[in-house]
């Protein structure tokens, strides 16, 4: 048996674990779901999930959902993103900062484009906007959810960074990040602001752009040289 033959299994394993494979995997899932949502293939599923959520409504859960959904809002996530960026600037981690800004910008662009292309309206939309009212069409479109994308991108970034630490608190915090992503997405469905597929679409955008930045994020941090 040749040495090259012995390396084949490991080579195949590394291919499936490569960042490029992950990017294509999540991107293809996103495209597939977007096509199905645009065709209306999943609307019955969305309505069933929404009706089930409606049966759970109560004042205490309403208040909790409104508090949780704020953790995926633009003001909150933008504030956290600015603090993270300032930290990288002070530490001179330019590659990390560039990856964060580029991935976040690409994810936002994908979310905006999908809203116009897919054209699935939010469940609480009563009157459809005119074709010329571009801003209203964006705000009333549901796929993909901005709250779901922002929370999955931001807390997913934290979760993967914490996962590299071996401390018990870091592992618990990683689970907490994942739980927070799920709760923010669920709150959007519970509050009747998005369909379930809108939320999953936002998650898939975040997973795609996070996979693109994984090689940079997994590099060990190097302290800047003192000038």
Buried (B, 14 or more C-beta within 10 A) or exposed (E): EEEEEEEEEEEEEEEEEBBEEBBEBBBEBBEEBBEBBBEEEBBEEBEEBBEEBEEEEEEEBEEBBEEBBBBBBEEBBEEBBEEBBEEBEEBBBEBBBEBBEBBBEBBBEBBBEBBEEBEBBBBEEEEEBEEEEEEEBBEBBBBBBBBBBBBBBBBBBBBBBBBEEEEEEBEEBBEBBBEBBBBBBBBBBBBBBBBBBBBBBBBBBBBBBBBBBBEBBEEEEEEEEEE
